[in-house]
């Protein structure tokens, strides 16, 4: 009989799988942990994929309908037989559509710029200055956030239309933004409270006044919050329907896309392909802006503590 001892039979050495090829307890636990982690990954991503598909399906339906012919758009067919890209050019040839685009861009851009420029100094004063009535001013800002615009729309309309004779234009919606926005002030103040006071004191020691400190120190550090406020205001102005309906409904030359789209639908209620094409053209700028600015938007919302 041979007395040769193999490497696996040497004393003090055991197999990684246990005696007799049976897996050890640690190996089984590790394998179960890996399997559980893999199943959790599959479950989470499956739910996320299902939600993404649910959100994308309406946009896919809009797009497919927008490139159908007039006759096919009235049928139950979901896939275009012929891709009619000329529907998008036909929308722009509709009288007034280009004017609605110009009015909406002016309203959104001017409203966003005026809101940011007027809200930043107020938020800076409420966050960093100590003055009598500071808490009362903050309470007024919060109370304005809680006040629905429908409550004050009648006196505001009488003021702009009867006293200043600006009805039929978008100026009653643009001019008030030069005096600040309560939500924007609150959002910016919450972020400015997180900026250490030492940065401001160092700027003052170097000879900077309050305006220069705001421009050179505070604004670069508050860029995420300013981006979030600008995007919020731009989306609000672009999608605003209530304001243009009140002030410019009697003047088609002052309509915006959100209000003009209703008139477009009424004039082309049987041409669903044109209606869908117009809807996508109205939605496209907002989607593009959010796609390119989502990093700054999410960062600003996270740092300011605003959550949906």
Legacy VTK file of the C-alpha trace (Angstrom):
# vtk DataFile Version 3.0
C-alpha trace
ASCII
DATASET POLYDATA
POINTS 308 float
0.000 0.000 0.000
1.340 3.438 -0.890
1.933 5.905 1.916
1.909 8.949 -0.378
0.123 11.899 1.122
-1.527 14.315 -1.281
-1.656 18.073 -0.810
-5.329 17.956 0.054
-4.714 15.347 2.800
-2.039 17.263 4.622
-2.933 18.117 8.199
-3.862 21.712 8.922
-5.240 22.316 5.367
-8.974 22.108 4.624
-10.824 22.509 1.369
-12.528 25.802 0.709
-15.813 23.968 0.083
-15.640 21.951 3.302
-15.082 18.251 3.918
-16.235 15.792 1.308
-16.995 18.603 -1.237
-19.823 20.075 0.922
-19.919 23.933 0.708
-19.045 25.737 3.905
-21.471 28.005 5.748
-19.585 31.185 4.762
-19.619 30.179 1.095
-23.369 29.568 1.166
-24.000 32.923 2.888
-21.834 34.751 0.365
-23.607 33.097 -2.535
-27.023 33.963 -1.089
-25.968 37.572 -0.531
-24.847 37.881 -4.140
-28.073 36.333 -5.397
-30.151 38.658 -3.194
-28.231 41.715 -4.404
-28.710 40.676 -8.021
-32.445 40.162 -7.509
-32.757 43.556 -5.819
-30.934 45.198 -8.734
-33.259 43.513 -11.228
-36.357 44.486 -9.235
-35.358 48.141 -8.843
-34.370 48.592 -12.487
-37.478 46.757 -13.689
-39.701 49.162 -11.743
-37.705 52.131 -13.041
-37.936 50.856 -16.611
-41.696 50.343 -16.278
-42.159 53.891 -14.958
-39.983 55.300 -17.751
-42.018 53.455 -20.379
-45.263 54.709 -18.805
-43.992 58.303 -19.022
-42.647 57.944 -22.575
-45.687 56.264 -24.141
-47.790 59.480 -24.345
-44.910 61.281 -26.068
-44.467 58.392 -28.494
-48.195 58.493 -29.266
-48.028 62.265 -29.837
-45.072 61.938 -32.172
-46.507 59.052 -34.209
-49.830 60.856 -34.623
-48.082 64.090 -35.612
-46.469 62.456 -38.673
-49.635 60.760 -39.950
-51.777 61.904 -42.845
-55.117 63.615 -42.244
-57.137 60.497 -43.040
-54.994 58.079 -41.040
-54.986 60.314 -37.932
-58.738 59.670 -37.590
-58.310 55.887 -37.599
-57.206 53.521 -34.841
-53.889 52.776 -36.549
-50.934 53.465 -34.278
-48.077 53.290 -36.790
-47.900 55.801 -39.683
-48.282 54.337 -43.134
-46.524 57.384 -44.596
-44.322 59.708 -42.545
-45.722 63.172 -43.259
-43.009 65.504 -41.916
-44.637 68.454 -43.635
-47.163 68.646 -40.777
-44.602 70.578 -38.735
-44.050 73.153 -41.464
-47.821 73.377 -41.947
-48.176 74.340 -38.284
-45.769 77.247 -38.700
-47.695 78.426 -41.745
-50.819 78.864 -39.621
-51.578 82.537 -39.183
-50.405 83.765 -35.781
-48.318 80.775 -34.726
-45.019 82.598 -35.256
-46.356 85.588 -33.311
-47.310 83.313 -30.415
-43.769 81.944 -30.408
-42.242 85.414 -30.283
-44.583 86.556 -27.515
-43.878 83.463 -25.437
-40.101 83.825 -25.768
-40.284 87.511 -24.796
-42.547 86.740 -21.838
-40.410 83.834 -20.590
-37.014 85.508 -21.054
-37.969 88.930 -19.669
-39.904 87.366 -16.803
-36.987 85.112 -15.857
-34.379 87.895 -16.000
-36.497 90.364 -14.031
-37.384 87.792 -11.388
-33.774 86.752 -10.795
-32.420 90.321 -10.776
-35.085 91.551 -8.341
-35.182 88.511 -6.047
-31.466 88.029 -5.389
-30.892 91.322 -3.481
-34.012 90.802 -1.357
-33.019 87.238 -0.505
-29.481 88.408 0.330
-30.797 91.075 2.686
-33.155 88.655 4.446
-30.427 86.037 4.810
-27.392 88.096 5.868
-28.590 91.437 7.271
-29.957 92.114 10.742
-32.472 94.970 10.729
-35.727 95.847 12.537
-38.715 94.151 10.976
-36.668 91.368 9.378
-38.931 88.630 10.718
-42.024 90.577 9.697
-40.668 90.926 6.166
-40.018 87.188 6.016
-43.545 86.484 7.245
-44.914 88.730 4.497
-42.902 86.815 1.883
-44.232 83.475 3.162
-47.792 84.819 3.297
-47.516 85.939 -0.332
-46.499 82.390 -1.250
-49.719 81.118 0.319
-51.924 83.676 -1.427
-53.505 82.267 -4.620
-53.300 84.612 -7.623
-57.042 84.188 -8.228
-57.737 86.091 -4.998
-56.182 89.343 -6.210
-56.824 89.028 -9.932
-59.839 91.400 -9.957
-58.158 94.408 -8.282
-54.987 93.752 -10.277
-56.942 93.671 -13.538
-58.771 96.885 -12.664
-55.442 98.557 -11.902
-53.653 97.470 -15.079
-56.648 97.745 -17.427
-58.566 100.756 -16.108
-55.813 102.861 -14.577
-52.800 102.124 -16.810
-54.716 100.919 -19.905
-52.358 97.986 -20.507
-55.017 95.377 -21.187
-54.483 93.445 -24.412
-50.747 93.196 -23.733
-48.403 91.009 -21.691
-46.931 93.912 -19.711
-49.280 93.390 -16.726
-47.625 89.975 -16.383
-44.025 91.091 -17.011
-43.770 94.338 -15.024
-44.677 92.850 -11.589
-41.761 90.411 -11.920
-39.390 93.377 -11.612
-40.473 93.649 -7.961
-39.506 90.128 -6.937
-41.257 86.814 -6.580
-42.107 85.383 -3.161
-41.217 81.788 -3.976
-37.937 82.796 -5.644
-36.982 84.992 -2.679
-37.703 82.195 -0.231
-35.770 79.651 -2.293
-32.725 81.906 -2.650
-32.777 82.889 1.018
-32.700 79.244 2.094
-29.555 78.714 0.053
-27.846 81.958 1.081
-28.238 80.972 4.735
-25.814 78.099 4.076
-23.015 80.420 2.860
-20.554 80.922 5.747
-20.388 84.459 7.094
-16.584 84.311 7.077
-16.521 84.659 3.285
-18.495 87.887 3.478
-16.386 89.247 6.329
-13.208 88.514 4.361
-14.580 90.413 1.359
-15.485 93.402 3.552
-12.005 93.398 5.107
-10.552 93.575 1.585
-12.550 96.739 0.970
-15.628 95.366 -0.809
-18.924 97.087 -0.228
-22.198 95.214 0.049
-22.941 95.456 -3.672
-19.494 94.258 -4.646
-19.640 91.476 -2.053
-22.938 90.368 -3.538
-21.602 90.412 -7.095
-18.126 88.976 -6.501
-18.671 86.526 -3.626
-22.328 85.638 -3.160
-23.486 85.252 -6.765
-20.744 82.767 -7.818
-21.437 80.640 -4.734
-25.217 80.848 -5.231
-25.117 79.770 -8.883
-26.977 76.446 -8.297
-29.840 78.184 -6.482
-30.035 80.945 -9.107
-30.154 78.316 -11.864
-33.007 76.523 -10.112
-34.960 79.760 -9.659
-34.393 80.744 -13.295
-35.609 77.372 -14.539
-38.669 77.430 -12.285
-39.599 80.896 -13.539
-38.905 80.084 -17.188
-41.124 76.987 -17.051
-43.859 78.951 -15.275
-43.863 81.732 -17.876
-43.693 79.325 -20.802
-46.655 77.268 -19.548
-48.692 80.163 -18.145
-52.267 80.027 -19.403
-54.214 81.896 -16.738
-52.400 85.224 -17.067
-52.548 85.587 -20.875
-56.181 84.533 -20.795
-57.030 87.384 -18.401
-55.009 90.214 -19.946
-54.547 89.419 -23.648
-57.534 87.304 -24.677
-59.017 90.187 -26.698
-55.825 90.754 -28.691
-54.609 87.753 -30.747
-51.359 89.603 -31.481
-50.447 89.276 -27.765
-51.339 85.603 -27.323
-48.772 83.129 -26.074
-48.344 79.526 -27.173
-50.214 78.085 -24.202
-53.272 80.216 -24.923
-52.983 80.152 -28.710
-52.799 76.368 -28.724
-56.414 76.234 -27.575
-57.463 78.384 -30.515
-55.371 76.213 -32.825
-57.113 73.092 -31.536
-60.532 74.678 -32.054
-59.695 75.559 -35.658
-58.173 72.124 -36.442
-60.199 69.846 -34.195
-60.511 67.226 -36.947
-56.826 67.435 -37.929
-55.337 65.542 -35.018
-52.007 65.233 -36.782
-51.605 69.017 -36.917
-52.797 69.392 -33.325
-50.252 66.838 -32.106
-47.498 68.486 -34.138
-48.332 71.881 -32.626
-48.381 70.369 -29.137
-44.930 68.847 -29.612
-43.557 72.138 -30.931
-44.861 73.897 -27.816
-43.369 71.267 -25.504
-40.024 70.903 -27.280
-38.245 74.024 -25.891
-39.098 73.121 -22.296
-37.833 69.562 -22.764
-34.618 70.759 -24.429
-33.927 73.368 -21.735
-34.488 70.881 -18.939
-32.355 68.241 -20.668
-29.327 70.538 -20.879
-29.864 72.218 -17.497
-31.021 69.260 -15.421
-27.688 68.999 -13.575
-27.862 72.585 -12.348
-31.583 72.237 -11.681
-31.244 69.100 -9.547
-28.224 70.509 -7.729
-30.053 73.731 -6.921
-33.195 71.972 -5.733
-31.147 69.597 -3.564
-29.016 72.322 -1.961
-31.965 74.613 -1.259
-33.968 71.833 0.373
-36.985 72.074 -1.932
-38.501 68.664 -2.560
-41.550 67.588 -4.465
LINES 1 309
308 0 1 2 3 4 5 6 7 8 9 10 11 12 13 14 15 16 17 18 19 20 21 22 23 24 25 26 27 28 29 30 31 32 33 34 35 36 37 38 39 40 41 42 43 44 45 46 47 48 49 50 51 52 53 54 55 56 57 58 59 60 61 62 63 64 65 66 67 68 69 70 71 72 73 74 75 76 77 78 79 80 81 82 83 84 85 86 87 88 89 90 91 92 93 94 95 96 97 98 99 100 101 102 103 104 105 106 107 108 109 110 111 112 113 114 115 116 117 118 119 120 121 122 123 124 125 126 127 128 129 130 131 132 133 134 135 136 137 138 139 140 141 142 143 144 145 146 147 148 149 150 151 152 153 154 155 156 157 158 159 160 161 162 163 164 165 166 167 168 169 170 171 172 173 174 175 176 177 178 179 180 181 182 183 184 185 186 187 188 189 190 191 192 193 194 195 196 197 198 199 200 201 202 203 204 205 206 207 208 209 210 211 212 213 214 215 216 217 218 219 220 221 222 223 224 225 226 227 228 229 230 231 232 233 234 235 236 237 238 239 240 241 242 243 244 245 246 247 248 249 250 251 252 253 254 255 256 257 258 259 260 261 262 263 264 265 266 267 268 269 270 271 272 273 274 275 276 277 278 279 280 281 282 283 284 285 286 287 288 289 290 291 292 293 294 295 296 297 298 299 300 301 302 303 304 305 306 307
